[in-house]
Amino acid sequence: MKKNKISINDIATQLGISKTTVSFILNGKAKEKRISDQLVQSVLKFVDEVGYIPNQFAQSLRTGKTRILGLMVEDISNPFFATIAKHIEDKAYEHGCKIIYCSTENSKKRAREFLKMFHNLGVDGYIITPPSGIEEDIQALVDQDAQIILFDRYFANIPTGFVMVDNEGGTYEGTQHLISRGYRNIAFISLASEQPQMQGRLRGYLRAVEEHGLQEHVHFIPFHKDYDILVDRVKEYLSQENGLDAIFFGANYLGVRGLEAISKMGRKIPQDLAVVSFDDNDLFRFSTPSITAISQPIDKISEQIITTLLDRIASGEPPTGTEPTGVFLPTQLVIRDSSAHKA
């Protein structure tokens, strides 16, 4: 018997039991149907020996579920999104689900193509960090009763679930930390973005410098996936702002590029420029000097995302209301050498 050709009917014939009994066992309904543990073990042992692979499409027709979740992030190579994706994949697997994931590169065209792919595959739920411009696409899925959890950002007028961190509070705390260490000319370098997570970080910085009567130094850099271009953009700004004594990078990949820009300019951290970055990174821990960062609780974010989504799928209740519902998780200031007291 060829392994890739075996069917439930073949298993039933070989073991001398009904096809229905085999189906109940393979679909996890043995206890519900009061099938003996001995028979369950016999079927599972035989299935393992012959290498039976269930027909996913046929299963989904019977159950109405594919046990597949679609995960769409901004950039899967970014350490933050990569770690989140791994945690979600592991937690989903524990619940019998598989993950299909992809990167949008902040492109609404790519995002729309991936959403269509997820829809055609019949995923049970969507986990998305949405780029700007796909509000109508998300609303269309909500109108079809799709279960959606957005994370890292959300749309204010679309009733999806979401998981965020306190971006404003985290950046406020990091800026206050620099001020407490004696720094007064603090730049905030961030992405040119209207997305809520980036706007929250900007508000936190502005609130802190305003409270202390300090001059704001805000510089926006357009999103670009080319590493060297981002390094050059940071260098260009720093060469024009010689009075700065500290920099707060609004995202970890800007922080990484910023460290290289500072190094190429021959400036020392923290003697010439103190540095804080939003979102921690392994490089920040091992860098010399080590880099102070606002750490996001990745495990808690992942747990909240997958638990909320699976609960919604299990309940079968469609989204309600006109506004999103979700949680804001606290960040943590991790103090390292890059923000030592100003000499």
C-alpha positions as CSV (number, residue, x, y, z in Angstrom):
1,M,0.0,0.0,0.0
2,K,1.5,3.3,-1.1
3,K,1.8,5.8,1.8
4,N,0.6,8.8,-0.2
5,K,-2.5,6.9,-1.5
6,I,-3.9,5.6,1.7
7,S,-7.4,6.7,2.7
8,I,-9.6,6.5,5.7
9,N,-11.5,3.7,3.9
10,D,-8.2,1.8,3.5
11,I,-7.5,2.2,7.2
12,A,-10.9,1.0,8.2
13,T,-10.7,-2.1,5.9
14,Q,-7.2,-3.0,7.2
15,L,-8.3,-2.8,10.8
16,G,-11.8,-4.3,10.3
17,I,-13.6,-1.3,11.8
18,S,-16.0,1.3,10.3
19,K,-14.9,4.3,8.4
20,T,-16.9,6.5,10.8
21,T,-15.0,5.2,13.8
22,V,-11.7,6.0,12.1
23,S,-12.9,9.5,11.2
24,F,-14.0,10.1,14.8
25,I,-10.6,9.1,16.1
26,L,-8.6,11.1,13.7
27,N,-10.8,14.2,14.3
28,G,-10.3,14.0,18.1
29,K,-13.8,12.8,18.9
30,A,-12.9,9.4,20.4
31,K,-13.9,10.3,24.0
32,E,-17.0,12.1,22.9
33,K,-18.1,8.9,21.0
34,R,-16.9,6.6,23.8
35,I,-14.4,4.8,21.7
36,S,-12.0,2.6,23.8
37,D,-8.5,3.8,24.4
38,Q,-7.2,0.5,23.1
39,L,-8.9,1.0,19.7
40,V,-7.7,4.6,19.6
41,Q,-4.1,3.5,20.2
42,S,-4.4,0.8,17.5
43,V,-5.7,3.2,14.9
44,L,-3.1,5.9,15.7
45,K,-0.3,3.3,15.7
46,F,-1.4,2.0,12.3
47,V,-1.8,5.6,10.9
48,D,1.7,6.4,12.0
49,E,3.1,3.2,10.4
50,V,1.5,3.8,7.0
51,G,2.2,7.5,7.0
52,Y,-1.4,8.5,6.5
53,I,-1.8,12.2,5.5
54,P,-5.3,13.7,5.9
55,N,-6.9,15.6,3.1
56,Q,-7.0,19.2,4.5
57,F,-9.6,20.3,2.1
58,A,-11.9,17.4,2.9
59,Q,-11.4,18.0,6.6
60,S,-12.3,21.7,6.2
61,L,-15.5,20.7,4.4
62,R,-16.6,18.5,7.3
63,T,-15.7,20.8,10.1
64,G,-16.0,24.2,8.5
65,K,-12.4,25.0,9.8
66,T,-9.0,24.8,8.1
67,R,-7.0,25.2,11.4
68,I,-4.9,27.6,9.4
69,L,-4.2,31.2,10.5
70,G,-2.8,34.0,8.3
71,L,-0.1,36.2,9.8
72,M,0.9,39.3,7.9
73,V,3.7,41.5,9.3
74,E,5.6,44.5,8.0
75,D,8.9,42.8,7.6
76,I,9.6,39.2,8.8
77,S,13.3,39.9,8.8
78,N,12.9,42.6,11.4
79,P,13.9,41.0,14.8
80,F,10.7,42.3,16.5
81,F,8.4,40.8,13.9
82,A,10.4,37.7,13.5
83,T,10.3,36.9,17.2
84,I,6.6,37.7,17.4
85,A,6.0,35.4,14.5
86,K,7.9,32.5,16.1
87,H,6.1,32.9,19.4
88,I,2.7,33.0,17.6
89,E,3.6,30.0,15.5
90,D,4.6,28.0,18.6
91,K,1.5,28.9,20.5
92,A,-0.8,28.3,17.5
93,Y,0.8,24.8,17.1
94,E,0.0,24.0,20.7
95,H,-3.6,24.6,19.8
96,G,-3.5,22.5,16.7
97,C,-3.2,25.3,14.2
98,K,-0.7,26.1,11.5
99,I,0.5,29.6,10.5
100,I,1.1,31.0,7.0
101,Y,3.0,34.3,7.2
102,C,4.3,36.9,4.9
103,S,5.7,40.5,4.8
104,T,4.1,43.6,3.3
105,E,7.2,45.8,3.3
106,N,4.7,48.5,4.1
107,S,3.1,48.1,0.6
108,K,-0.7,48.2,0.4
109,K,-0.5,46.4,-2.9
110,R,1.4,43.5,-1.4
111,A,-1.0,43.6,1.6
112,R,-4.1,43.4,-0.6
113,E,-2.6,40.4,-2.5
114,F,-1.8,38.5,0.7
115,L,-5.3,39.2,2.2
116,K,-6.8,37.8,-1.0
117,M,-4.6,34.7,-0.7
118,F,-5.6,34.2,2.9
119,H,-9.2,34.6,2.0
120,N,-8.9,32.1,-0.9
121,L,-7.2,29.6,1.4
122,G,-10.1,29.9,3.9
123,V,-8.0,30.8,6.9
124,D,-9.9,30.6,10.2
125,G,-8.4,34.0,11.4
126,Y,-6.1,36.9,10.5
127,I,-3.3,38.4,12.4
128,I,-2.1,41.6,10.8
129,T,0.2,44.5,11.2
130,P,-1.5,46.6,8.5
131,P,0.1,49.2,6.3
132,S,-1.8,52.4,5.7
133,G,-4.3,52.4,2.8
134,I,-5.9,49.0,3.4
135,E,-8.7,50.1,5.6
136,E,-11.4,49.2,3.1
137,D,-10.0,45.8,2.6
138,I,-10.0,45.1,6.4
139,Q,-13.5,46.5,6.7
140,A,-14.6,44.2,3.8
141,L,-13.3,41.2,5.8
142,V,-15.1,42.4,8.9
143,D,-18.3,42.7,6.9
144,Q,-17.8,39.0,6.0
145,D,-17.6,38.1,9.8
146,A,-13.8,37.3,9.5
147,Q,-12.0,37.1,12.8
148,I,-9.1,39.6,12.8
149,I,-6.6,40.7,15.3
150,L,-4.4,43.7,14.5
151,F,-1.1,44.2,16.3
152,D,1.5,47.0,16.6
153,R,-1.1,49.3,15.0
154,Y,-4.8,49.4,14.4
155,F,-7.6,51.4,12.6
156,A,-9.7,53.6,14.9
157,N,-13.0,53.1,13.0
158,I,-12.9,49.4,12.2
159,P,-14.3,46.9,14.8
160,T,-11.4,44.5,14.9
161,G,-9.5,43.2,17.9
162,F,-6.0,44.6,18.5
163,V,-3.0,44.2,20.7
164,M,-0.7,47.2,21.2
165,V,1.9,48.4,23.7
166,D,1.8,51.8,25.4
167,N,3.9,53.5,22.8
168,E,3.4,57.0,24.2
169,G,4.1,56.0,27.8
170,G,7.3,54.1,26.7
171,T,8.7,57.0,24.8
172,Y,7.8,59.4,27.5
173,E,9.7,57.3,30.1
174,G,12.7,57.0,27.8
175,T,12.9,60.7,27.1
176,Q,12.4,61.5,30.8
177,H,15.3,59.1,31.5
178,L,17.6,61.1,29.2
179,I,16.6,64.3,30.8
180,S,17.2,62.9,34.3
181,R,20.7,62.0,33.2
182,G,21.5,65.6,32.2
183,Y,20.7,65.7,28.5
184,R,18.9,68.8,27.2
185,N,19.2,68.7,23.4
186,I,17.5,65.5,22.6
187,A,16.5,64.5,19.0
188,F,13.7,62.2,18.1
189,I,14.4,60.3,14.9
190,S,11.4,58.4,13.6
191,L,9.6,57.1,10.5
192,A,7.5,59.5,8.5
193,S,4.2,57.7,9.4
194,E,0.7,58.5,10.4
195,Q,0.2,55.0,11.9
196,P,-0.9,55.1,15.5
197,Q,2.1,53.4,17.1
198,M,4.5,55.9,15.6
199,Q,2.2,58.9,16.4
200,G,2.0,57.6,20.0
201,R,5.8,57.5,20.3
202,L,6.1,61.0,18.9
203,R,3.5,62.3,21.5
204,G,5.5,60.7,24.3
205,Y,8.7,62.5,23.3
206,L,6.9,65.8,22.7
207,R,5.2,65.6,26.1
208,A,8.4,65.0,28.0
209,V,10.4,67.8,26.4
210,E,7.5,70.2,26.7
211,E,7.2,69.5,30.5
212,H,10.8,70.5,30.9
213,G,10.7,73.5,28.6
214,L,13.2,72.0,26.2
215,Q,13.5,72.6,22.5
216,E,12.1,69.8,20.3
217,H,14.3,68.2,17.6
218,V,12.1,65.9,15.5
219,H,13.3,64.4,12.3
220,F,11.3,62.0,10.1
221,I,12.8,59.5,7.7
222,P,10.6,57.9,5.0
223,F,10.3,54.1,5.2
224,H,13.0,52.4,3.1
225,K,14.2,48.8,3.2
226,D,17.6,49.7,1.9
227,Y,20.0,49.6,4.8
228,D,22.6,52.0,3.4
229,I,20.1,54.6,2.5
230,L,18.7,54.8,6.0
231,V,22.3,55.0,7.4
232,D,23.0,57.9,5.0
233,R,19.7,59.7,6.0
234,V,20.7,59.6,9.7
235,K,24.2,60.8,8.9
236,E,22.8,63.7,6.8
237,Y,20.6,64.8,9.7
238,L,23.3,64.5,12.4
239,S,25.8,66.5,10.2
240,Q,23.3,69.4,10.2
241,E,22.5,69.3,14.0
242,N,25.8,69.7,15.8
243,G,24.2,70.9,19.1
244,L,22.5,67.6,19.9
245,D,23.7,65.7,23.0
246,A,21.2,62.7,22.8
247,I,19.1,60.8,20.3
248,F,16.0,58.8,20.7
249,F,15.4,56.4,17.8
250,G,11.7,55.7,17.3
251,A,12.2,52.1,16.0
252,N,14.9,49.5,16.6
253,Y,15.9,49.2,12.9
254,L,16.4,53.0,12.8
255,G,18.4,52.5,16.0
256,V,20.7,49.9,14.4
257,R,21.2,52.1,11.3
258,G,21.8,55.1,13.6
259,L,24.5,53.3,15.5
260,E,26.4,52.7,12.2
261,A,25.9,56.3,11.2
262,I,27.2,57.6,14.5
263,S,30.2,55.3,14.2
264,K,31.0,56.4,10.6
265,M,30.9,60.0,11.7
266,G,33.6,59.3,14.4
267,R,31.3,60.2,17.3
268,K,31.4,58.4,20.6
269,I,28.5,57.0,22.6
270,P,27.6,58.4,25.2
271,Q,30.4,60.9,25.3
272,D,29.3,62.8,22.2
273,L,25.7,61.5,21.9
274,A,23.6,59.5,24.3
275,V,21.3,57.0,22.6
276,V,18.0,55.3,23.4
277,S,16.0,53.2,21.0
278,F,12.4,52.1,21.1
279,D,12.2,48.3,20.9
280,D,15.1,46.2,22.2
281,N,17.4,44.2,20.0
282,D,20.0,41.6,20.6
283,L,22.6,43.9,19.0
284,F,21.8,46.5,21.7
285,R,22.7,44.1,24.5
286,F,26.0,43.1,22.9
287,S,27.0,46.4,21.5
288,T,29.9,48.4,23.0
289,P,28.7,50.4,24.7
290,S,25.4,48.6,25.3
291,I,22.3,50.5,24.2
292,T,19.4,51.6,26.4
293,A,16.1,50.6,24.9
294,I,12.3,50.5,25.5
295,S,11.6,46.8,25.5
296,Q,8.2,45.4,24.3
297,P,6.8,42.3,26.1
298,I,7.0,40.0,23.1
299,D,5.8,36.9,24.9
300,K,2.8,38.7,26.4
301,I,2.0,40.3,23.0
302,S,2.1,36.9,21.3
303,E,0.0,35.2,24.0
304,Q,-2.6,37.9,24.0
305,I,-2.8,37.8,20.2
306,I,-3.2,34.0,19.8
307,T,-5.5,33.6,22.8
308,T,-7.8,36.4,21.8
309,L,-8.0,35.2,18.2
310,L,-8.6,31.5,19.1
311,D,-11.3,32.5,21.6
312,R,-13.1,34.5,19.0
313,I,-12.9,31.7,16.4
314,A,-14.2,29.2,19.0
315,S,-17.1,31.4,20.0
316,G,-18.1,31.9,16.3
317,E,-19.4,35.3,17.2
318,P,-19.0,38.0,14.5
319,P,-17.3,41.3,15.3
320,T,-19.7,43.8,16.9
321,G,-19.8,47.6,17.3
322,T,-18.2,50.3,15.2
323,E,-14.9,50.7,17.1
324,P,-11.9,48.4,17.7
325,T,-11.5,46.6,21.0
326,G,-8.2,45.5,22.4
327,V,-5.4,45.9,25.0
328,F,-2.4,48.1,25.6
329,L,0.5,46.3,27.3
330,P,3.2,48.2,29.2
331,T,6.7,48.6,28.0
332,Q,9.9,48.4,30.0
333,L,12.9,50.8,30.1
334,V,16.1,48.8,29.9
335,I,18.9,51.0,31.1
336,R,22.3,50.4,29.7
337,D,25.6,52.2,29.0
338,S,24.5,54.4,26.1
339,S,22.6,56.7,28.4
340,A,25.1,57.2,31.2
341,H,25.0,60.5,33.2
342,K,26.2,63.4,31.1
343,A,29.8,64.4,32.0
